[in-house]
Amino acid sequence: MRANLAAGKAWEGGLYQSVDLRPLLGRITSPTLIVAGELDFICGSAQARPIAAAVTGSQLVMLAGCGHIPSIEAPQEYRQAVADFLLPARQPQ
């Protein structure tokens, strides 16, 4: 995994305090999956729920026992959530 150190330093240097994209969430018209860890102290349910509410028709999945990086901390549950979103169960014929 590679990280952009300049971007990380800018973010930690206070950039996060001046960036707020929440007013733009209502413009999203594509199907949207929001995955968050219930134990995420940075972007947990307190942030994920309002984001999901602002994106019309979005689907929110909260992963139990998971923190800030669901794809690493709970890879199977994360992959299942993405697969379920992309390939919804077929309706009986």
PDB file of N, CA, C and O in Angstrom:
ATOM      1  N   MET A   1       0.845  -1.162   0.000  1.00  0.00           N
ATOM      2  CA  MET A   1       0.000   0.000   0.000  1.00  0.00           C
ATOM      3  C   MET A   1       0.897   1.233   0.000  1.00  0.00           C
ATOM      4  O   MET A   1       1.874   1.303   0.745  1.00  0.00           O
ATOM      5  N   ARG A   2       0.551   2.207  -0.847  1.00  0.00           N
ATOM      6  CA  ARG A   2       1.324   3.441  -0.909  1.00  0.00           C
ATOM      7  C   ARG A   2       0.465   4.585  -0.400  1.00  0.00           C
ATOM      8  O   ARG A   2      -0.746   4.605  -0.620  1.00  0.00           O
ATOM      9  N   ALA A   3       1.077   5.518   0.266  1.00  0.00           N
ATOM     10  CA  ALA A   3       0.367   6.681   0.779  1.00  0.00           C
ATOM     11  C   ALA A   3       0.984   7.952   0.224  1.00  0.00           C
ATOM     12  O   ALA A   3       2.185   8.004  -0.040  1.00  0.00           O
ATOM     13  N   ASN A   4       0.174   8.957   0.050  1.00  0.00           N
ATOM     14  CA  ASN A   4       0.650  10.259  -0.376  1.00  0.00           C
ATOM     15  C   ASN A   4       0.926  11.057   0.895  1.00  0.00           C
ATOM     16  O   ASN A   4       0.000  11.570   1.524  1.00  0.00           O
ATOM     17  N   LEU A   5       2.194  11.159   1.270  1.00  0.00           N
ATOM     18  CA  LEU A   5       2.548  11.808   2.525  1.00  0.00           C
ATOM     19  C   LEU A   5       2.178  13.278   2.535  1.00  0.00           C
ATOM     20  O   LEU A   5       1.774  13.798   3.575  1.00  0.00           O
ATOM     21  N   ALA A   6       2.304  13.959   1.413  1.00  0.00           N
ATOM     22  CA  ALA A   6       1.949  15.378   1.361  1.00  0.00           C
ATOM     23  C   ALA A   6       0.457  15.567   1.633  1.00  0.00           C
ATOM     24  O   ALA A   6       0.057  16.481   2.353  1.00  0.00           O
ATOM     25  N   ALA A   7      -0.354  14.692   1.050  1.00  0.00           N
ATOM     26  CA  ALA A   7      -1.797  14.778   1.276  1.00  0.00           C
ATOM     27  C   ALA A   7      -2.120  14.480   2.736  1.00  0.00           C
ATOM     28  O   ALA A   7      -2.954  15.154   3.341  1.00  0.00           O
ATOM     29  N   GLY A   8      -1.465  13.477   3.298  1.00  0.00           N
ATOM     30  CA  GLY A   8      -1.679  13.139   4.703  1.00  0.00           C
ATOM     31  C   GLY A   8      -1.303  14.282   5.628  1.00  0.00           C
ATOM     32  O   GLY A   8      -2.024  14.584   6.579  1.00  0.00           O
ATOM     33  N   LYS A   9      -0.189  14.907   5.352  1.00  0.00           N
ATOM     34  CA  LYS A   9       0.259  16.045   6.177  1.00  0.00           C
ATOM     35  C   LYS A   9      -0.704  17.220   6.052  1.00  0.00           C
ATOM     36  O   LYS A   9      -1.001  17.887   7.044  1.00  0.00           O
ATOM     37  N   ALA A  10      -1.191  17.478   4.844  1.00  0.00           N
ATOM     38  CA  ALA A  10      -2.150  18.573   4.654  1.00  0.00           C
ATOM     39  C   ALA A  10      -3.436  18.290   5.422  1.00  0.00           C
ATOM     40  O   ALA A  10      -3.983  19.176   6.078  1.00  0.00           O
ATOM     41  N   TRP A  11      -3.911  17.058   5.336  1.00  0.00           N
ATOM     42  CA  TRP A  11      -5.145  16.678   6.040  1.00  0.00           C
ATOM     43  C   TRP A  11      -4.963  16.835   7.551  1.00  0.00           C
ATOM     44  O   TRP A  11      -5.780  17.465   8.223  1.00  0.00           O
ATOM     45  N   GLU A  12      -3.893  16.262   8.068  1.00  0.00           N
ATOM     46  CA  GLU A  12      -3.634  16.338   9.512  1.00  0.00           C
ATOM     47  C   GLU A  12      -3.291  17.756   9.957  1.00  0.00           C
ATOM     48  O   GLU A  12      -3.459  18.103  11.126  1.00  0.00           O
ATOM     49  N   GLY A  13      -2.815  18.565   9.030  1.00  0.00           N
ATOM     50  CA  GLY A  13      -2.477  19.952   9.352  1.00  0.00           C
ATOM     51  C   GLY A  13      -3.685  20.860   9.462  1.00  0.00           C
ATOM     52  O   GLY A  13      -3.535  22.048   9.745  1.00  0.00           O
ATOM     53  N   GLY A  14      -4.870  20.335   9.247  1.00  0.00           N
ATOM     54  CA  GLY A  14      -6.076  21.122   9.437  1.00  0.00           C
ATOM     55  C   GLY A  14      -6.973  21.231   8.212  1.00  0.00           C
ATOM     56  O   GLY A  14      -8.040  21.839   8.287  1.00  0.00           O
ATOM     57  N   LEU A  15      -6.561  20.651   7.079  1.00  0.00           N
ATOM     58  CA  LEU A  15      -7.389  20.716   5.883  1.00  0.00           C
ATOM     59  C   LEU A  15      -8.781  20.150   6.158  1.00  0.00           C
ATOM     60  O   LEU A  15      -9.775  20.664   5.645  1.00  0.00           O
ATOM     61  N   TYR A  16      -8.850  19.097   6.963  1.00  0.00           N
ATOM     62  CA  TYR A  16     -10.136  18.462   7.254  1.00  0.00           C
ATOM     63  C   TYR A  16     -11.117  19.425   7.912  1.00  0.00           C
ATOM     64  O   TYR A  16     -12.328  19.212   7.842  1.00  0.00           O
ATOM     65  N   GLN A  17     -10.620  20.470   8.542  1.00  0.00           N
ATOM     66  CA  GLN A  17     -11.500  21.428   9.207  1.00  0.00           C
ATOM     67  C   GLN A  17     -12.151  22.402   8.228  1.00  0.00           C
ATOM     68  O   GLN A  17     -13.125  23.070   8.575  1.00  0.00           O
ATOM     69  N   SER A  18     -11.622  22.487   7.014  1.00  0.00           N
ATOM     70  CA  SER A  18     -12.156  23.447   6.053  1.00  0.00           C
ATOM     71  C   SER A  18     -12.880  22.789   4.881  1.00  0.00           C
ATOM     72  O   SER A  18     -13.384  23.486   4.000  1.00  0.00           O
ATOM     73  N   VAL A  19     -12.940  21.468   4.858  1.00  0.00           N
ATOM     74  CA  VAL A  19     -13.583  20.751   3.754  1.00  0.00           C
ATOM     75  C   VAL A  19     -14.871  20.107   4.269  1.00  0.00           C
ATOM     76  O   VAL A  19     -14.840  19.287   5.186  1.00  0.00           O
ATOM     77  N   ASP A  20     -15.989  20.484   3.677  1.00  0.00           N
ATOM     78  CA  ASP A  20     -17.271  19.893   4.048  1.00  0.00           C
ATOM     79  C   ASP A  20     -18.089  19.684   2.778  1.00  0.00           C
ATOM     80  O   ASP A  20     -18.637  20.633   2.217  1.00  0.00           O
ATOM     81  N   LEU A  21     -18.165  18.449   2.337  1.00  0.00           N
ATOM     82  CA  LEU A  21     -18.890  18.128   1.113  1.00  0.00           C
ATOM     83  C   LEU A  21     -20.340  17.712   1.361  1.00  0.00           C
ATOM     84  O   LEU A  21     -21.063  17.387   0.419  1.00  0.00           O
ATOM     85  N   ARG A  22     -20.762  17.721   2.617  1.00  0.00           N
ATOM     86  CA  ARG A  22     -22.120  17.282   2.930  1.00  0.00           C
ATOM     87  C   ARG A  22     -23.206  18.041   2.174  1.00  0.00           C
ATOM     88  O   ARG A  22     -24.206  17.429   1.796  1.00  0.00           O
ATOM     89  N   PRO A  23     -23.058  19.348   1.934  1.00  0.00           N
ATOM     90  CA  PRO A  23     -24.110  20.036   1.177  1.00  0.00           C
ATOM     91  C   PRO A  23     -24.287  19.510  -0.248  1.00  0.00           C
ATOM     92  O   PRO A  23     -25.326  19.753  -0.861  1.00  0.00           O
ATOM     93  N   LEU A  24     -23.312  18.805  -0.779  1.00  0.00           N
ATOM     94  CA  LEU A  24     -23.393  18.280  -2.135  1.00  0.00           C
ATOM     95  C   LEU A  24     -24.000  16.876  -2.208  1.00  0.00           C
ATOM     96  O   LEU A  24     -24.282  16.393  -3.305  1.00  0.00           O
ATOM     97  N   LEU A  25     -24.203  16.219  -1.078  1.00  0.00           N
ATOM     98  CA  LEU A  25     -24.672  14.835  -1.080  1.00  0.00           C
ATOM     99  C   LEU A  25     -26.016  14.663  -1.776  1.00  0.00           C
ATOM    100  O   LEU A  25     -26.247  13.635  -2.412  1.00  0.00           O
ATOM    101  N   GLY A  26     -26.891  15.629  -1.673  1.00  0.00           N
ATOM    102  CA  GLY A  26     -28.208  15.540  -2.295  1.00  0.00           C
ATOM    103  C   GLY A  26     -28.154  15.509  -3.809  1.00  0.00           C
ATOM    104  O   GLY A  26     -29.147  15.173  -4.455  1.00  0.00           O
ATOM    105  N   ARG A  27     -27.020  15.850  -4.384  1.00  0.00           N
ATOM    106  CA  ARG A  27     -26.865  15.832  -5.845  1.00  0.00           C
ATOM    107  C   ARG A  27     -26.569  14.433  -6.387  1.00  0.00           C
ATOM    108  O   ARG A  27     -26.659  14.203  -7.593  1.00  0.00           O
ATOM    109  N   ILE A  28     -26.222  13.518  -5.516  1.00  0.00           N
ATOM    110  CA  ILE A  28     -25.879  12.161  -5.956  1.00  0.00           C
ATOM    111  C   ILE A  28     -27.148  11.460  -6.419  1.00  0.00           C
ATOM    112  O   ILE A  28     -28.127  11.366  -5.678  1.00  0.00           O
ATOM    113  N   THR A  29     -27.117  10.970  -7.651  1.00  0.00           N
ATOM    114  CA  THR A  29     -28.293  10.295  -8.202  1.00  0.00           C
ATOM    115  C   THR A  29     -28.022   8.830  -8.528  1.00  0.00           C
ATOM    116  O   THR A  29     -28.939   8.100  -8.905  1.00  0.00           O
ATOM    117  N   SER A  30     -26.799   8.404  -8.391  1.00  0.00           N
ATOM    118  CA  SER A  30     -26.437   7.013  -8.671  1.00  0.00           C
ATOM    119  C   SER A  30     -26.713   6.142  -7.447  1.00  0.00           C
ATOM    120  O   SER A  30     -26.682   6.623  -6.314  1.00  0.00           O
ATOM    121  N   PRO A  31     -26.982   4.859  -7.682  1.00  0.00           N
ATOM    122  CA  PRO A  31     -27.098   3.949  -6.541  1.00  0.00           C
ATOM    123  C   PRO A  31     -25.823   4.043  -5.694  1.00  0.00           C
ATOM    124  O   PRO A  31     -24.712   4.014  -6.223  1.00  0.00           O
ATOM    125  N   THR A  32     -25.999   4.154  -4.398  1.00  0.00           N
ATOM    126  CA  THR A  32     -24.863   4.420  -3.515  1.00  0.00           C
ATOM    127  C   THR A  32     -24.878   3.486  -2.319  1.00  0.00           C
ATOM    128  O   THR A  32     -25.885   3.360  -1.623  1.00  0.00           O
ATOM    129  N   LEU A  33     -23.750   2.835  -2.090  1.00  0.00           N
ATOM    130  CA  LEU A  33     -23.568   1.995  -0.915  1.00  0.00           C
ATOM    131  C   LEU A  33     -22.644   2.727   0.047  1.00  0.00           C
ATOM    132  O   LEU A  33     -21.573   3.194  -0.340  1.00  0.00           O
ATOM    133  N   ILE A  34     -23.058   2.821   1.281  1.00  0.00           N
ATOM    134  CA  ILE A  34     -22.246   3.437   2.328  1.00  0.00           C
ATOM    135  C   ILE A  34     -21.935   2.350   3.342  1.00  0.00           C
ATOM    136  O   ILE A  34     -22.843   1.786   3.952  1.00  0.00           O
ATOM    137  N   VAL A  35     -20.658   2.058   3.522  1.00  0.00           N
ATOM    138  CA  VAL A  35     -20.227   1.025   4.460  1.00  0.00           C
ATOM    139  C   VAL A  35     -19.413   1.700   5.552  1.00  0.00           C
ATOM    140  O   VAL A  35     -18.486   2.460   5.271  1.00  0.00           O
ATOM    141  N   ALA A  36     -19.765   1.419   6.791  1.00  0.00           N
ATOM    142  CA  ALA A  36     -19.028   1.999   7.921  1.00  0.00           C
ATOM    143  C   ALA A  36     -18.914   0.965   9.029  1.00  0.00           C
ATOM    144  O   ALA A  36     -19.755   0.075   9.161  1.00  0.00           O
ATOM    145  N   GLY A  37     -17.868   1.099   9.814  1.00  0.00           N
ATOM    146  CA  GLY A  37     -17.699   0.236  10.973  1.00  0.00           C
ATOM    147  C   GLY A  37     -18.383   0.852  12.170  1.00  0.00           C
ATOM    148  O   GLY A  37     -18.242   2.048  12.427  1.00  0.00           O
ATOM    149  N   GLU A  38     -19.120   0.045  12.900  1.00  0.00           N
ATOM    150  CA  GLU A  38     -19.849   0.589  14.053  1.00  0.00           C
ATOM    151  C   GLU A  38     -18.917   1.100  15.153  1.00  0.00           C
ATOM    152  O   GLU A  38     -19.326   1.911  15.985  1.00  0.00           O
ATOM    153  N   LEU A  39     -17.666   0.631  15.162  1.00  0.00           N
ATOM    154  CA  LEU A  39     -16.717   1.061  16.178  1.00  0.00           C
ATOM    155  C   LEU A  39     -15.772   2.156  15.677  1.00  0.00           C
ATOM    156  O   LEU A  39     -14.806   2.503  16.357  1.00  0.00           O
ATOM    157  N   ASP A  40     -16.047   2.692  14.500  1.00  0.00           N
ATOM    158  CA  ASP A  40     -15.198   3.731  13.920  1.00  0.00           C
ATOM    159  C   ASP A  40     -15.379   5.020  14.705  1.00  0.00           C
ATOM    160  O   ASP A  40     -16.454   5.620  14.678  1.00  0.00           O
ATOM    161  N   PHE A  41     -14.341   5.448  15.399  1.00  0.00           N
ATOM    162  CA  PHE A  41     -14.432   6.666  16.193  1.00  0.00           C
ATOM    163  C   PHE A  41     -14.205   7.920  15.347  1.00  0.00           C
ATOM    164  O   PHE A  41     -14.362   9.036  15.844  1.00  0.00           O
ATOM    165  N   ILE A  42     -13.842   7.750  14.091  1.00  0.00           N
ATOM    166  CA  ILE A  42     -13.625   8.886  13.195  1.00  0.00           C
ATOM    167  C   ILE A  42     -14.862   9.127  12.333  1.00  0.00           C
ATOM    168  O   ILE A  42     -15.363  10.249  12.265  1.00  0.00           O
ATOM    169  N   CYS A  43     -15.347   8.090  11.684  1.00  0.00           N
ATOM    170  CA  CYS A  43     -16.475   8.222  10.747  1.00  0.00           C
ATOM    171  C   CYS A  43     -17.491   7.121  10.976  1.00  0.00           C
ATOM    172  O   CYS A  43     -17.897   6.454  10.024  1.00  0.00           O
ATOM    173  N   GLY A  44     -17.902   6.921  12.186  1.00  0.00           N
ATOM    174  CA  GLY A  44     -18.827   5.845  12.504  1.00  0.00           C
ATOM    175  C   GLY A  44     -20.266   6.196  12.208  1.00  0.00           C
ATOM    176  O   GLY A  44     -20.546   7.003  11.321  1.00  0.00           O
ATOM    177  N   SER A  45     -21.179   5.591  12.948  1.00  0.00           N
ATOM    178  CA  SER A  45     -22.601   5.748  12.663  1.00  0.00           C
ATOM    179  C   SER A  45     -23.076   7.184  12.809  1.00  0.00           C
ATOM    180  O   SER A  45     -24.013   7.589  12.121  1.00  0.00           O
ATOM    181  N   ALA A  46     -22.456   7.964  13.684  1.00  0.00           N
ATOM    182  CA  ALA A  46     -22.867   9.357  13.858  1.00  0.00           C
ATOM    183  C   ALA A  46     -22.664  10.165  12.584  1.00  0.00           C
ATOM    184  O   ALA A  46     -23.361  11.156  12.366  1.00  0.00           O
ATOM    185  N   GLN A  47     -21.719   9.758  11.741  1.00  0.00           N
ATOM    186  CA  GLN A  47     -21.503  10.427  10.464  1.00  0.00           C
ATOM    187  C   GLN A  47     -22.168   9.665   9.320  1.00  0.00           C
ATOM    188  O   GLN A  47     -22.709  10.281   8.401  1.00  0.00           O
ATOM    189  N   ALA A  48     -22.134   8.337   9.367  1.00  0.00           N
ATOM    190  CA  ALA A  48     -22.654   7.527   8.264  1.00  0.00           C
ATOM    191  C   ALA A  48     -24.166   7.662   8.117  1.00  0.00           C
ATOM    192  O   ALA A  48     -24.668   7.726   6.995  1.00  0.00           O
ATOM    193  N   ARG A  49     -24.887   7.705   9.208  1.00  0.00           N
ATOM    194  CA  ARG A  49     -26.347   7.783   9.120  1.00  0.00           C
ATOM    195  C   ARG A  49     -26.825   9.077   8.458  1.00  0.00           C
ATOM    196  O   ARG A  49     -27.690   9.007   7.585  1.00  0.00           O
ATOM    197  N   PRO A  50     -26.308  10.252   8.827  1.00  0.00           N
ATOM    198  CA  PRO A  50     -26.729  11.476   8.127  1.00  0.00           C
ATOM    199  C   PRO A  50     -26.304  11.490   6.654  1.00  0.00           C
ATOM    200  O   PRO A  50     -27.017  12.033   5.810  1.00  0.00           O
ATOM    201  N   ILE A  51     -25.166  10.906   6.347  1.00  0.00           N
ATOM    202  CA  ILE A  51     -24.735  10.826   4.949  1.00  0.00           C
ATOM    203  C   ILE A  51     -25.729   9.976   4.167  1.00  0.00           C
ATOM    204  O   ILE A  51     -26.175  10.368   3.089  1.00  0.00           O
ATOM    205  N   ALA A  52     -26.073   8.822   4.709  1.00  0.00           N
ATOM    206  CA  ALA A  52     -27.036   7.944   4.033  1.00  0.00           C
ATOM    207  C   ALA A  52     -28.391   8.625   3.875  1.00  0.00           C
ATOM    208  O   ALA A  52     -29.052   8.467   2.849  1.00  0.00           O
ATOM    209  N   ALA A  53     -28.799   9.371   4.875  1.00  0.00           N
ATOM    210  CA  ALA A  53     -30.087  10.070   4.805  1.00  0.00           C
ATOM    211  C   ALA A  53     -30.069  11.155   3.730  1.00  0.00           C
ATOM    212  O   ALA A  53     -31.107  11.458   3.141  1.00  0.00           O
ATOM    213  N   ALA A  54     -28.913  11.735   3.472  1.00  0.00           N
ATOM    214  CA  ALA A  54     -28.806  12.823   2.496  1.00  0.00           C
ATOM    215  C   ALA A  54     -28.715  12.332   1.061  1.00  0.00           C
ATOM    216  O   ALA A  54     -28.976  13.095   0.131  1.00  0.00           O
ATOM    217  N   VAL A  55     -28.347  11.069   0.867  1.00  0.00           N
ATOM    218  CA  VAL A  55     -28.212  10.512  -0.489  1.00  0.00           C
ATOM    219  C   VAL A  55     -29.466   9.681  -0.767  1.00  0.00           C
ATOM    220  O   VAL A  55     -29.632   8.588  -0.227  1.00  0.00           O
ATOM    221  N   THR A  56     -30.327  10.208  -1.603  1.00  0.00           N
ATOM    222  CA  THR A  56     -31.595   9.556  -1.897  1.00  0.00           C
ATOM    223  C   THR A  56     -31.386   8.126  -2.399  1.00  0.00           C
ATOM    224  O   THR A  56     -30.626   7.885  -3.337  1.00  0.00           O
ATOM    225  N   GLY A  57     -32.076   7.191  -1.754  1.00  0.00           N
ATOM    226  CA  GLY A  57     -32.023   5.803  -2.180  1.00  0.00           C
ATOM    227  C   GLY A  57     -30.748   5.064  -1.837  1.00  0.00           C
ATOM    228  O   GLY A  57     -30.529   3.954  -2.322  1.00  0.00           O
ATOM    229  N   SER A  58     -29.905   5.654  -1.014  1.00  0.00           N
ATOM    230  CA  SER A  58     -28.657   4.975  -0.661  1.00  0.00           C
ATOM    231  C   SER A  58     -28.932   3.799   0.264  1.00  0.00           C
ATOM    232  O   SER A  58     -30.004   3.685   0.858  1.00  0.00           O
ATOM    233  N   GLN A  59     -27.947   2.940   0.367  1.00  0.00           N
ATOM    234  CA  GLN A  59     -28.023   1.793   1.276  1.00  0.00           C
ATOM    235  C   GLN A  59     -26.867   1.909   2.262  1.00  0.00           C
ATOM    236  O   GLN A  59     -25.714   2.062   1.859  1.00  0.00           O
ATOM    237  N   LEU A  60     -27.173   1.836   3.533  1.00  0.00           N
ATOM    238  CA  LEU A  60     -26.163   1.920   4.585  1.00  0.00           C
ATOM    239  C   LEU A  60     -25.950   0.549   5.199  1.00  0.00           C
ATOM    240  O   LEU A  60     -26.907  -0.123   5.582  1.00  0.00           O
ATOM    241  N   VAL A  61     -24.700   0.138   5.291  1.00  0.00           N
ATOM    242  CA  VAL A  61     -24.337  -1.109   5.958  1.00  0.00           C
ATOM    243  C   VAL A  61     -23.351  -0.756   7.068  1.00  0.00           C
ATOM    244  O   VAL A  61     -22.271  -0.227   6.808  1.00  0.00           O
ATOM    245  N   MET A  62     -23.736  -1.054   8.303  1.00  0.00           N
ATOM    246  CA  MET A  62     -22.859  -0.860   9.450  1.00  0.00           C
ATOM    247  C   MET A  62     -22.288  -2.225   9.821  1.00  0.00           C
ATOM    248  O   MET A  62     -23.036  -3.164  10.094  1.00  0.00           O
ATOM    249  N   LEU A  63     -20.973  -2.329   9.830  1.00  0.00           N
ATOM    250  CA  LEU A  63     -20.333  -3.605  10.136  1.00  0.00           C
ATOM    251  C   LEU A  63     -20.029  -3.685  11.625  1.00  0.00           C
ATOM    252  O   LEU A  63     -19.282  -2.870  12.169  1.00  0.00           O
ATOM    253  N   ALA A  64     -20.622  -4.683  12.272  1.00  0.00           N
ATOM    254  CA  ALA A  64     -20.453  -4.889  13.706  1.00  0.00           C
ATOM    255  C   ALA A  64     -18.999  -5.221  14.041  1.00  0.00           C
ATOM    256  O   ALA A  64     -18.340  -5.971  13.321  1.00  0.00           O
ATOM    257  N   GLY A  65     -18.519  -4.662  15.126  1.00  0.00           N
ATOM    258  CA  GLY A  65     -17.180  -4.969  15.606  1.00  0.00           C
ATOM    259  C   GLY A  65     -16.063  -4.435  14.731  1.00  0.00           C
ATOM    260  O   GLY A  65     -14.911  -4.842  14.883  1.00  0.00           O
ATOM    261  N   CYS A  66     -16.384  -3.535  13.822  1.00  0.00           N
ATOM    262  CA  CYS A  66     -15.409  -3.027  12.861  1.00  0.00           C
ATOM    263  C   CYS A  66     -15.121  -1.559  13.136  1.00  0.00           C
ATOM    264  O   CYS A  66     -15.997  -0.814  13.576  1.00  0.00           O
ATOM    265  N   GLY A  67     -13.887  -1.152  12.874  1.00  0.00           N
ATOM    266  CA  GLY A  67     -13.475   0.227  13.075  1.00  0.00           C
ATOM    267  C   GLY A  67     -13.448   1.024  11.789  1.00  0.00           C
ATOM    268  O   GLY A  67     -14.398   0.968  11.008  1.00  0.00           O
ATOM    269  N   HIS A  68     -12.375   1.765  11.556  1.00  0.00           N
ATOM    270  CA  HIS A  68     -12.287   2.763  10.495  1.00  0.00           C
ATOM    271  C   HIS A  68     -12.016   2.208   9.092  1.00  0.00           C
ATOM    272  O   HIS A  68     -12.301   2.890   8.108  1.00  0.00           O
ATOM    273  N   ILE A  69     -11.480   1.007   8.975  1.00  0.00           N
ATOM    274  CA  ILE A  69     -11.122   0.496   7.649  1.00  0.00           C
ATOM    275  C   ILE A  69     -11.783  -0.870   7.429  1.00  0.00           C
ATOM    276  O   ILE A  69     -11.124  -1.904   7.543  1.00  0.00           O
ATOM    277  N   PRO A  70     -13.091  -0.873   7.111  1.00  0.00           N
ATOM    278  CA  PRO A  70     -13.818  -2.137   6.970  1.00  0.00           C
ATOM    279  C   PRO A  70     -13.199  -3.115   5.986  1.00  0.00           C
ATOM    280  O   PRO A  70     -13.206  -4.321   6.234  1.00  0.00           O
ATOM    281  N   SER A  71     -12.668  -2.627   4.885  1.00  0.00           N
ATOM    282  CA  SER A  71     -12.119  -3.536   3.874  1.00  0.00           C
ATOM    283  C   SER A  71     -10.916  -4.314   4.382  1.00  0.00           C
ATOM    284  O   SER A  71     -10.586  -5.366   3.836  1.00  0.00           O
ATOM    285  N   ILE A  72     -10.263  -3.816   5.410  1.00  0.00           N
ATOM    286  CA  ILE A  72      -9.115  -4.514   5.999  1.00  0.00           C
ATOM    287  C   ILE A  72      -9.503  -5.223   7.294  1.00  0.00           C
ATOM    288  O   ILE A  72      -9.068  -6.347   7.546  1.00  0.00           O
ATOM    289  N   GLU A  73     -10.319  -4.569   8.109  1.00  0.00           N
ATOM    290  CA  GLU A  73     -10.686  -5.133   9.414  1.00  0.00           C
ATOM    291  C   GLU A  73     -11.729  -6.242   9.325  1.00  0.00           C
ATOM    292  O   GLU A  73     -11.727  -7.169  10.135  1.00  0.00           O
ATOM    293  N   ALA A  74     -12.602  -6.147   8.357  1.00  0.00           N
ATOM    294  CA  ALA A  74     -13.658  -7.157   8.179  1.00  0.00           C
ATOM    295  C   ALA A  74     -13.819  -7.439   6.692  1.00  0.00           C
ATOM    296  O   ALA A  74     -14.878  -7.178   6.121  1.00  0.00           O
ATOM    297  N   PRO A  75     -12.765  -7.976   6.055  1.00  0.00           N
ATOM    298  CA  PRO A  75     -12.788  -8.107   4.590  1.00  0.00           C
ATOM    299  C   PRO A  75     -13.923  -8.967   4.050  1.00  0.00           C
ATOM    300  O   PRO A  75     -14.499  -8.639   3.012  1.00  0.00           O
ATOM    301  N   GLN A  76     -14.254 -10.048   4.724  1.00  0.00           N
ATOM    302  CA  GLN A  76     -15.321 -10.908   4.205  1.00  0.00           C
ATOM    303  C   GLN A  76     -16.679 -10.212   4.281  1.00  0.00           C
ATOM    304  O   GLN A  76     -17.466 -10.260   3.335  1.00  0.00           O
ATOM    305  N   GLU A  77     -16.942  -9.571   5.405  1.00  0.00           N
ATOM    306  CA  GLU A  77     -18.210  -8.862   5.566  1.00  0.00           C
ATOM    307  C   GLU A  77     -18.301  -7.685   4.592  1.00  0.00           C
ATOM    308  O   GLU A  77     -19.363  -7.404   4.036  1.00  0.00           O
ATOM    309  N   TYR A  78     -17.177  -7.010   4.399  1.00  0.00           N
ATOM    310  CA  TYR A  78     -17.129  -5.892   3.471  1.00  0.00           C
ATOM    311  C   TYR A  78     -17.411  -6.374   2.042  1.00  0.00           C
ATOM    312  O   TYR A  78     -18.240  -5.798   1.338  1.00  0.00           O
ATOM    313  N   ARG A  79     -16.715  -7.430   1.626  1.00  0.00           N
ATOM    314  CA  ARG A  79     -16.932  -7.969   0.282  1.00  0.00           C
ATOM    315  C   ARG A  79     -18.371  -8.433   0.095  1.00  0.00           C
ATOM    316  O   ARG A  79     -18.951  -8.248  -0.975  1.00  0.00           O
ATOM    317  N   GLN A  80     -18.947  -9.035   1.132  1.00  0.00           N
ATOM    318  CA  GLN A  80     -20.326  -9.502   1.043  1.00  0.00           C
ATOM    319  C   GLN A  80     -21.280  -8.328   0.882  1.00  0.00           C
ATOM    320  O   GLN A  80     -22.218  -8.399   0.088  1.00  0.00           O
ATOM    321  N   ALA A  81     -21.052  -7.256   1.621  1.00  0.00           N
ATOM    322  CA  ALA A  81     -21.901  -6.067   1.506  1.00  0.00           C
ATOM    323  C   ALA A  81     -21.835  -5.492   0.100  1.00  0.00           C
ATOM    324  O   ALA A  81     -22.861  -5.124  -0.473  1.00  0.00           O
ATOM    325  N   VAL A  82     -20.632  -5.412  -0.456  1.00  0.00           N
ATOM    326  CA  VAL A  82     -20.462  -4.885  -1.814  1.00  0.00           C
ATOM    327  C   VAL A  82     -21.112  -5.824  -2.827  1.00  0.00           C
ATOM    328  O   VAL A  82     -21.808  -5.365  -3.733  1.00  0.00           O
ATOM    329  N   ALA A  83     -20.898  -7.118  -2.688  1.00  0.00           N
ATOM    330  CA  ALA A  83     -21.494  -8.089  -3.617  1.00  0.00           C
ATOM    331  C   ALA A  83     -23.017  -8.035  -3.555  1.00  0.00           C
ATOM    332  O   ALA A  83     -23.682  -8.060  -4.591  1.00  0.00           O
ATOM    333  N   ASP A  84     -23.573  -7.961  -2.345  1.00  0.00           N
ATOM    334  CA  ASP A  84     -25.034  -7.882  -2.198  1.00  0.00           C
ATOM    335  C   ASP A  84     -25.585  -6.624  -2.857  1.00  0.00           C
ATOM    336  O   ASP A  84     -26.673  -6.643  -3.431  1.00  0.00           O
ATOM    337  N   PHE A  85     -24.834  -5.538  -2.774  1.00  0.00           N
ATOM    338  CA  PHE A  85     -25.271  -4.278  -3.368  1.00  0.00           C
ATOM    339  C   PHE A  85     -25.196  -4.351  -4.899  1.00  0.00           C
ATOM    340  O   PHE A  85     -26.096  -3.877  -5.593  1.00  0.00           O
ATOM    341  N   LEU A  86     -24.138  -4.937  -5.406  1.00  0.00           N
ATOM    342  CA  LEU A  86     -23.941  -4.999  -6.854  1.00  0.00           C
ATOM    343  C   LEU A  86     -24.753  -6.086  -7.521  1.00  0.00           C
ATOM    344  O   LEU A  86     -25.167  -5.939  -8.671  1.00  0.00           O
ATOM    345  N   LEU A  87     -24.982  -7.170  -6.813  1.00  0.00           N
ATOM    346  CA  LEU A  87     -25.717  -8.311  -7.360  1.00  0.00           C
ATOM    347  C   LEU A  87     -26.876  -8.671  -6.450  1.00  0.00           C
ATOM    348  O   LEU A  87     -26.820  -9.677  -5.744  1.00  0.00           O
ATOM    349  N   PRO A  88     -27.936  -7.855  -6.458  1.00  0.00           N
ATOM    350  CA  PRO A  88     -29.046  -8.144  -5.543  1.00  0.00           C
ATOM    351  C   PRO A  88     -29.631  -9.529  -5.807  1.00  0.00           C
ATOM    352  O   PRO A  88     -29.568 -10.046  -6.922  1.00  0.00           O
ATOM    353  N   ALA A  89     -30.191 -10.104  -4.773  1.00  0.00           N
ATOM    354  CA  ALA A  89     -30.775 -11.446  -4.892  1.00  0.00           C
ATOM    355  C   ALA A  89     -31.820 -11.458  -6.008  1.00  0.00           C
ATOM    356  O   ALA A  89     -32.613 -10.529  -6.162  1.00  0.00           O
ATOM    357  N   ARG A  90     -31.787 -12.531  -6.768  1.00  0.00           N
ATOM    358  CA  ARG A  90     -32.752 -12.655  -7.854  1.00  0.00           C
ATOM    359  C   ARG A  90     -34.130 -12.946  -7.289  1.00  0.00           C
ATOM    360  O   ARG A  90     -34.283 -13.690  -6.321  1.00  0.00           O
ATOM    361  N   GLN A  91     -35.121 -12.349  -7.911  1.00  0.00           N
ATOM    362  CA  GLN A  91     -36.491 -12.575  -7.513  1.00  0.00           C
ATOM    363  C   GLN A  91     -36.929 -13.952  -8.035  1.00  0.00           C
ATOM    364  O   GLN A  91     -36.558 -14.329  -9.146  1.00  0.00           O
ATOM    365  N   PRO A  92     -37.719 -14.712  -7.244  1.00  0.00           N
ATOM    366  CA  PRO A  92     -38.222 -16.009  -7.729  1.00  0.00           C
ATOM    367  C   PRO A  92     -39.061 -15.810  -8.978  1.00  0.00           C
ATOM    368  O   PRO A  92     -39.802 -14.834  -9.093  1.00  0.00           O
ATOM    369  N   GLN A  93     -38.938 -16.752  -9.922  1.00  0.00           N
ATOM    370  CA  GLN A  93     -39.712 -16.635 -11.178  1.00  0.00           C
ATOM    371  C   GLN A  93     -40.926 -17.501 -11.163  1.00  0.00           C
ATOM    372  O   GLN A  93     -41.682 -17.521 -12.135  1.00  0.00           O
TER     373      GLN A  93
END
